[in-house]
């Protein structure tokens, strides 16, 4: 090992030049530490070269110092420069708590009255002045022994360096300097598999750091921006907190040649203490971030398995599948995948973020619901953006940065725009208007060309991509470096086979293209509107609306409204009055009247969000685009109403501020009537339902006919409530609630009142006595089993998942005729 690799302690002498002989004496006393062992590197102002700025050099050396030795006498106290050095050392110690200050008392002086110096143990023993020793060599020997002991302690004090801790704690999402990664971090959704290679494995969820680190060797892979580096930093900081020996290495930042020096150099950048002692410890761990296909990258991993007891490696999903999935040299590694956050984890992340925003007290559950709803509007059930912490926090950052008062925003397309610009910057594109606009134009045209290729996976292929680029260059100017960055394998936006790396980018740029050239390609938008029941068309239309100027959006809105109104137009919207809901009497009678839980609100919210995950997973298993195209018209009409309601809901969220009130009312009524027509589709065809029951009974005579009919009624009830909830979800925008109230008053049916009440529960921050009065009014107005049981269950569900003042909750229970159950407090 070279002399440069040896552990060293930097010592700084602060003294009065009148006491120079003592400074020379202590330097001589410490000769063995400095020259023979090479551990000590001491420095005084005598090393300043002629012509050097004195103050600047002193300040520079002080910043690098581990031990400050202050040679104290009346001369020191009289010197303004010496006193200033004490104050500066104190400030440095605040920034780096590992810094040590040692007073050495040369002569009797009032040093204990100076600043906070009396708090520190002085040398020689008991702070006895060196001049008072009959034999001063005895005093200097004491100074030598104590400083040597101090240096030895520093050798085996393996504490993290403050600057590296700050680097590990840094997060790009938060503007507050006092917020660090650990305070915002939520453990990601991880899964491992019990087998390797092409065989099917059994998925095993990993819920904690300890569970993840049970394996000796772990390979963690995830998509871009899935949180791999944040997880690495969290593991590193957690192990440091647990006093476990660990180092972190970004493989992108090290050379190709794998040698033990790489580990030593990483340690010296990250920790105090002597590496030669540290490496003798047992249980050492290393975290290797960003494994790539670069030459030598895997060699670092293999070498780490020889030197460390635990090895954690992260890499991108595409790199894992392309190069390392069946790598025999990594056969001993457990493979772990980073998945999108669950709804529970997302809520935890949002709650932590809001609690760190400087708000006083507990963040209301209703407030969290509102923010969750806005985030989910952008993510759209993992179909547009994956629910990774980066995207969730970026959405919150966008809201806070542009609309800090109430988190409202007039165009959610702006949030996607910010994410795209950030990705372009990461790709190495300069953030100048001309470069960014060049990229946007190219990507818009590429997205449209991919759409015209009619590829089911939105992928052109290499040959088609090459032809497109050649044709594009004949029409537009684009620099080769820009193209290279856009197609960069690691950080680019598009793959070499002409596919956008993230779904939201494809829909973003296709929608942007159609919004900018809507007149020229009007037939494309018309075709999408005709077949809006196809998921890709629905999502593209949403993004087209994001980008469309307000003056041009009216035509699209008109088209969507007409198509929605015409779907199943021979069916009247359901009113869910006593007569219509009579078929549900036996169904609601069988439903428990009380679902109010005594469990904690936190536990109930977790349960509800687990159910959201299940519904979201089922939603992703819906009919594919091809299935939709082959379906009969009636089925397509059902999907058209559902998808168009989703689009209209996005219009309300994005454009409500620029639409006339009459237009908003029309959209609200179209969404509600469309969903209620779907409800009536089942309720209005009971004869057909009975025929189906008879048909099933004939096929399976062992089944009781009445039980079959009852099962169909249960399905009809579920269908009814699902569609009511879909209407509520599409209208969930607090700013339009006054207009929703107008629509409800105009239509004046139990179905509309049910929608308004559900919507009310979903948008209030906290249930109050006013809300209890609203419930009382509805309860007294509709005295039939279906309506009362449904609003009772929906209210109880709200009470289960939101903190409500106890007297109000007791009053609500009394109204609903259910037993009040005191709420348990969550432990831990």
N, C-alpha and C positions, 0 to 999 in steps of 0.2 A: 504494500500500500504506500502510495506516495505521501510525502510530507504534507501536501495540500489536503489529503483526505483524512488526516488526523483530527481528532477532536481538539478544539481550541476554545479558550475563554478569553474574551476581550476585556481588558481592564483599563480604566481611564483615571489618571491622577489629576485631582483638582487641588491646587495649592497656591500659596502666595510666593512670588519670586524671591521674597525675602527669606523664605524657608527652603530655598533650592537645595541646600545641603541635606535636608531631610528627605527630599524627593530622591536625591542620588543614593541616599542610604537605603531607602526601601527598595529601590530598583536593584541594588546590589544584594539585598536580603533575599529577593525573589529570583535570583539568578538560576537556581536549579529548576524551578518550575518553568522558567522561560526558555532556558537553553538546553538543559539535559532532557527533560520530559517533553518539551515542546508543547505543553498544554496551554501555557499562558502567553498571550500577546498583549503586552502593556503599552500604553501610549501616553505621552505628555506633550505639551506644546513645544517642547524642545525639538520635536521632529518636524516642525513646520519649516519648509524650505524658504530661502530668501525669495521675496517677490510674491509669495502666496498670501491670499487674503486671510488674515489671522482668524477673525471671528467666524468666517464661513467654514474654514477647515475644522475649527474646534466643534462647531455645531454638527458638522458631518460625522466626526468621530464619536461624538456623544450619542448619536442616533444608533450607532452600531455596537454600543457598549453593553456588556453583561454585568460588570461590577464597577461601580464608582467608588474610588477611595479618596476621601476628603482628609487632607493633612491639616489639622486644626490647631490654630494658635490665634493670638490676638491679631497677628498679621492677616490671617485669613478673614477674620470677622471685619477687619477694617477695609478689606478690599471689595469694592463694588463688583468687580469682575468675578471674584470667587463666590460672592453671595448670589450673583446671577446664575452661576453654574449650578449651585444647589437647587435653585428654583427650577431651572431647566431640567435637571435630572429628575426632579419630582414630577414634572409634567410627562417626561418620557416614561417614568415608572407607571403612571396612570394608563398610558397607552399600552405598555408592555409590563404587566405585573411580575414577570420573571426577573426584571431588572433589580439588582441589589445595590443598596447604598451603605457603605461602611465608613463611619467616622473613625479616624486614627488621631488620638489626642497627643500632640507634640508637647505642648506646654499648657500650664494652667491658664484657662480663659473661660469666659461665660458662654461656652458653646451650648449648654442646655437651655439657655434662654433664646437661642436663635431659631426662628421658625419652628418646625416640628422635629428638629434634630434629636431632641431628648428621647423620642420614641424608639430610636434605633440603638442596638447594642454596639458599644464602642470598643475599640482596641487601644492599648493593651487591656488586660483583664480589669473589669469594673471601671473602665474609662480613666485609669490612673495615667497621668501625663508621663510620657517617656522621659522627660527631663527630670522627673522626681525619682527615677530608678537609680539606686547607687551604681548599678552596672547597667548601662543602657542596652548592652548586647542582650541581656535577659529580656528586656522589653521587646526588642526587635525579633527575638526568637519566638516570643508569644504571637507577635503579628504574623510571622511566617507560618507558624503552625495553624493558626486560625484561618488564614487565607488559603492555605493548602487544603484544610478540611472543607472549606467552602467550595473550592474548585472540585474536590472529589465528590461532594454532594451534587454539584451541577453536572458532573459526568454521568451520574446515575439517576438524575431527575429528568425523566423522559416526558416532558410537558410539551404540548403543541405550541408552536410559535403563533403569536397573536395575529400577525398579518396573514398567516395561512388559514387560521380559524375563520377570520373575516372573509377570506376568499371562499371557503367551503360553505359559509353561512349566507353568502350573497344570493339574492334572488332577483331576477330581472323584472318581476311583475310589480313590485311594490316601491312606491316612492318614499315611504317613511324609512329613514335610516335606522331606526331602532327595531325594525321588524326583520327577523332573520328566518332562514329556511326552516329551522326546527319548530318555530312557533306557528308556521303556516302549513307544515308538511302533514299530509294524510297518507297513510300507508296504502300503496296502490293495490289494485286487484291483480293478483298473481295466480298462476296455475302451473303445476308441474305435471309431467306424464311419467308413468311407470315404465314405459318401454321406449326404445330408440328406433331410429330408422323408419322404414315405411310401415311398420306394424302399428295397429291401433293401440293407443295407450289409455289408461284410466286417468281421468283428470282429477287432480288433487289440489283444492284451493289452499293458498298460503296466506295467512291472515296477520302475521306479525314478523318482526325482525328475527326473533328467536327461532321461530319455525323455519324461516328462510335459511338461517345459518346452521341448521342441524346437519347439513351436508358439508363434507370437507371441501368439495369442489363444486361450484355452482356456475352455470352458464345462463345468463339472463338476456333474453332477446325481446325486442319490442319495436314498434313502428317509429318513424321519425316523430319527435316531440311527444313521445309517450311517457317521458319522465325517467329515462334510464339514468341520466347523470344526476338528477335530483335524488334518485334512490341511492346511488353510489355515495353521494355526499351525506345523506341521512345515515346510511350504515356506518360510514367513516366516523361521523361526529358521535353517533351512539356508542360505538366501540371505544372511542376516546373517553367519553363520559363514564364508561364502565371500567376505565383504566386497563383496557385490553391493548396489547401492542398491535398496531395496524399502520399501514401506509397506503396512500392513494396514488395511482399513476394513470394519467391520460395517455393512452398508447398513441394518439395522434401527435403528441408533443415530444416523443422520444425517438431516438435514432433507430435504424434498422438492426444494428448489431446488439444482440442480447447478451449482456454481461452482468455480473453481480454489482458492478459499479452503478448501474442504473438504479438499483434498489438503494444503495448507499447514498447516492446523490439526491434521490427523492426524499429519503429520511432527513438529510441535512437541511433541505429546504422547508421541511414540515415540522421538525421537532428540535427541541433542545436536548442536550445529553449526548453521550458518546455512543456512536453507532456500534462500535466494537463490543460494547457491553450490552446494548439493546438487542443485538442479533442473537445473543446467547439465551434469550428468554424462550420459554415454551409457549405454544398457543399463538404464535404470530400469524397475523392475517394480512393479506394484500388485496386491494381492490383495483382491478384493471378495467378502466373504462374505454369504450370505443375500439374494440377489436375489429380490425378490417382485413381485407385481403392483401394489404401492402406486404411486400417482402419482409420477412423477419418478425411480423406482428405476432404470429403464433409462437415463435421461438421465445418471446418474452413470457408467454403464458406457460409454456412447458418448463422453462427455467424456474419460474415462480413456484411450480409444484415441488421443486427440489429444495427450495430455501424456506418455504412458508408452510405452516400447518393448515392454513385455510386460504383458499383462492376463490375470489368472486370476479367473474368476467362479464361485461356487458357488450352487446353488439346489436346492430339493426336486424330486423326480421329478414329483410331481403338478403343481407350478408349471411345470416345464419342458414337460410334455405339454399342459397347459391353455393356456399363454400364449406360450411362447417357442420351441417346437420348430420352427415354420415362420416365425419372425420374421426378415424380410428384413434388418433392420438388424443382425442378429447372424450374417449369412451367412458372415462371415469367421472365425467362431469354430469351432474343432474341438470336437466334442461328446464328452464322456467320461463314462462311467457308473461309479458305485461299486457293486461287486458284493459279496455276502457273502464272508468270508474263505475261502480254501481251507484244507484240513486242515493243510497245511504252515505257512501263515501263522498259523493258530490255535495250532499247537504252539509256534511261535516266540514268540508273545505270552505263552502260558502259561509257557514256560521263562523268559522275561525277568522275568515277574511273580514267579515263585518265587525266582529268583536275587536279586531285589531285596527279598525278605522277610526278609533277615538270616540266611539259612542259610549255614553254612560249607561251602566246597568246592562241587564240581559236584553239581547236582541229578541224582539217578539217573534213568535212562531209564524204569525201571519206575514210579518215582514220577510222572513226567510222564504215563505211560500211564494211571495210576489217575485223575489229575486230569482228563485229556482225556476219559476215559470218563464221569466225573461231569458234565462240561460237556455232552457230547454227549447225555446222558440228558435234560437240560433242553431243549436245542435240537431234539432229535429230527430229525436230518437236514434241517435248514432248514424243516421242515414246521410247526413251532410258532413258534420264534424264528429270525430270520435270523442267520447267524453273523457278526454285526458286532462289532467290538471292544467297543462299549458293553455288549452283552449278555454277552459272554464275561467281561469284567472285573467286571461287576455280579454274575455268578454266583460268581466267585471271592471277591469282596468279601463276599457273603452267607455263603459257607462260613466265611471267616476271621472274620467278625464274630460268628457264632453258634456255630461249632464249630471254634475255632482249633487244636485239638490234632491232629486227624486228618482234617479236612475232611468228616467224616460228618455227615449231617443226616437227621432222622427223617421229614421231609415236604418233598419238593421243591416242593410247592405253595406253600410259604412263600416260595420264591425268586420265583415268579411274582407273589405277593401284593406283595412289595416293589417289583417293577418297575411294577405297576399303580399303587400309591400314589405312586411317583415321577412317573409320567406324569400322574396327577391333580394333583399339586402343580405340575408344569410348566404345566398347563392353567389354573392360577390358583385352584384349589380350596384353601381354607384347610385346614391339616392338623389340624383338630379332629375329634373322634370323630363329632359329630353331622353335620357336613358330609360327611365321608368315607362314613359309613354311608348317608346319603341317596343319594350317588352310586352306591354299591355296589348298593343295592336297585333303583334305577332301571335300572342296566346289566344286572343279573341278569334282571329282567323283560323288558327289551328283547331280550336274547339268546334267551330262550325264545320270544318272539313271532316273532323272525326264524326260529328253527328251525321253528315251526309254519307259517310261510309257505311252507315246502318249497322255498325258493329254492336253486337249484343253486350260486349264488355267495354265499349267505348275505347277501342284500341285500333289504330290504323294498320300497323305492320311496318316493317323497315322500308320496303320498297315504296309503298304509298307515302310514307313520311318523306323519303328522299325526293319524290316527285313534287310533293307539296312545297318543300323548302326551295327547290329550284324555281317553281312557279312564283313563290312569294318574293324571292329575290328579284325576279323580273319586274315586279310591280312596286316594291318598296325597298328602301335602303335599310340594311341591318348589318351591324359589324359582326365579324366572325367571333371576337371574344364574347360578345353578348350571347350569341347562339350557344357557344361552348358552355357558358355558365348555366343557361337555361336547361341544357341536357346533361349537366354534370351528374355523374352516377351517384355521388354522395349527397350533394346539396341542391341539385337542380329541381325543376318543377315538373319536367316531362321526361319520360323514359325514352330510350333509344328505339322503342317499337311504337312510339307515338301514343302514349297513354299518360294522362295526368296522374301524378303520384298520389294525390288526394282527391276524393270525389267532389269535395266542395269547390275545388279549383276548376274542375271541368264544368260544373253547373254555373259557377260564378262567371267564367269567361264566355260560355255559350249564351247565358242570359244577357251579358253585357253586349255581345255582338248583336243579338236580336233586338235589344233595346235601341242600339245606335242605328241599326239598318232595318227597322221594323217595316217601313213602307216598301222597301225593295224586296224583302223576304216575308211579306205579309202572309203568303200561302203557308209558310212554315209554321207561323204562330197559329194560323187557322187550323192546320192539321193537328197541332198539339192540343188546341182547345177542343177539337172534335174527339180526341182520344186522351183526355185529361185523366181518365181512369188508370192509365199506365203510369207507374210511379215515376219513371224518368221524365216523362212529359210534365207531370205535376211539379216536380222539383225544378225543372228548367223554367217553367212559367213563374214560379215563385221568385227565382233569381232575375228573370226578365223584369218583373214588377219592381224588384229592388232598384234596378238601374234606370227604369223608364222615367222620363220627365213627367211632372204632374200634368202638363198640357196634353200628353199623348196617352195617359193611362186610362182615360175615360172610356175609350173604345174597347180596350181589353176588359175593363170591368163590365161594360155592357154585354160583351160576348159571353163572359163567364156567367153573369146573372141570367141571361136568356137561356143558356144551355142547362143551367141548374134548374130553372123553373120548368123547362120542358121535359126534364127527366122524370118519368113516372107521373106525368101531368094529369093522367086520368084518375089519380088517387088523391083524395083530399087529405090535408094534414090532420093528424090525430089531435083530439082535444083532451083526451084522458079524463073525461067527466065520469060521473057515477055509472052511467049506463055503459060507456065504453070499457071502463075498468072492471066491470062486474065479473068478467071471466077470470080475473086475478084473485077473487076473494079467497078461494081455497089455498092459493099459492101464498098470499100474504099472511093468511091465518097460520100457515105452517112455519113461517119465518119467526124466529125468536123476537119477542117485543123489546127485549133489552140486550144490547151489545155493549153498553157502557162498561168500560173496563176499570178495574182498580189498579192496573199496572201503571207504571210511570209514563208520562207523556213521551219521554225519550224512547222507551221500549215500543210504544205504539207507533211512533213515527218510523222507527226502524222496520217494523212489521209492514207498514203501509208501503214503504219504499222498496221492500223486497217484492211486494206484489207488483209494483210498477216495473221492476226488472223483468218479472215473469211475463207481464203483458207486452213489454217492449220486445222481448225475445219472440213471443208469438207473433207480434206484428211484423217482424222481419221474415217470418215464414209465410207471409201472405202470398197470394197468387203472383207468379212471375209475370213479366211483361208479355211473354208469349202466351201464357194462359189467359191473360186478360183479352188479348186480341182474338182468341178463339172462342170466347164466351158468347152466349146469346145476348141479344140486345137488352133484355130485362136485367140480366146480371151486370152488364156494362153500365146501365143506368144507375144501379145501386152504387157501383164504384165511382161513377161520375159525380153523384151527389156527395159522396164521402170526400173525394179528392178536391172537388171544387169548393167545398166548405173549408177545407184546409187552406186552399189558395185565398179564398175570401177572408178567412181569419188573418192570414198574413197581410192582406191589404189593409185591414182595419188596424193592425199593429204598426204597419210601416207608414201608412199614408193618411191616418185619421185627421191629422192636423191640416191637410190641404184639400180635404173633401168637403163638399157641402153637407149640411146636416141631413138634407133629404136623401142624399146618396148613401150616407152611413146608415140611415134608417132602412133604406131598401136592402142594403147588404145584410143587416141584422135579421130582417124578416126573411130574406131568402135562405140564409143559413138555418134559421129555426124551422121554417116550413119544409125545407128539404129533409132535415133530420126527422121531422114529425111525419112526413110522408113515408119514410122508411119504417117508422113505427106502425103506421096504419097498414103497411104492406102485409103485416102478419095479422093485426087485429081485425082488419076488414075482410079477411078470407078464412073465417073460421070453418065454413063448410068444406073448403078445400083441405083445411087442417084435419077435420074429422075424416075426410076421405083417405088422407094419408094414414091416419091411425087405423082405419079399417083395413087398408092394404097391408100394413105391418102385421096386424093381428092375423090376417089370412095366411101370411107367410110364416108366422110363428104363433100358432094357436095357443101354445103354452103361456103366452103373455096375456095378461088381463087387459081387455080393451080400455076400460076406464083408466087404468094406470098408464097406458100408452097416451091417452088423451091428456092426462094430467102432466105427463112428462113434456108433451108438446106445449102445454100452457106455461110450464116453467121456462121452456126455451123462449117463448114469446115474451115473458116477463123480463128475462135477461136481455133479450134483444131490445126491448123498450128502454130499459135503464142504460144500456150501453150507448144507444143513440142520443138519449137525453144528455148523457155526460159528454158525448162528442160535441154536441151543440154548445154546451157550457164551456168546453175547452177552446172552441173556436172563438167564442165571444169574450174570453178572459182578458180583458183590457180595461183596467179601472177607469180610464179617461172617458170611455164611451158609456158608462153605466147609466147616466141620466137619459141617454137616448134609448137604451134597452128598456128602461122604465116606461118611456113613451110607447114603445112597440107593444109592451105587455098590456098597457092600459087600452091601447087601440084594439088588440085582438081579444083580450079579456076571456081567456080560457084557462082551465086548470093547468093544462100543459105548459102554457107560457108562464104562469105564475110559479110553477115548479122550476122551470129553467131559471127564472129571475132569482128565486131563493137559493138555489144551488150556486148560482153565480155570485150571489151576495156572500155566501159562506166562503167561497174561494178567494174573495178579494178583500175582505175586512182584515185588519191587522189584529184585532182582539174583540172577542164577543162581549157586547156591553148590554146594559139594560134596554137600550134602544133596539138592539137586535132581538132581545127577548120579546119585546112588544110586537115586532114584525112577525115573529113566529106565532105568537098568540092570535094575531089577526088572521093568519092563514089557517090555523088550527080550527078556529071558530067558523070560518067561512066554508070549509070543505069537510063536512062531517060524514065521510065515507071511508071504509077501511083502507083502500089502496093509497089514497092521498095521505092520510094521516100516518100510516105505517111507513111510507117512503120518506116523508120529511122528518119523521122521528128517527129513523135509522141514519139518515144523512146528517142530522144534527148530532146524534150520539157519536158518529164517526168523527165529526169536527171536535167534539169535546174530548174524545180519546187522544187526539193528536195536537191539541192546542191548550196552552195554559189559560185557564179562565178563572176569574175571581170566584172563590168558593160560594158566596151567597148567590151569585148569579147562576152558577151551575146547579145549586140546590133548587132554585126557583124553576129552572128549565126542566129538571127532572120531575118536579111536582106537576108542571103543565103536561108533560108527556106521559104521566102516570107510571113512571118507572122509579126504581129504588136508587137513591143517591148512594154512590160508593166512594168513600174517601180515597183520594189518589195517593198511591205509594210513591215515595221518593226514590229515585234511582240511586243505587249504591255505587260508589267509586266515581 
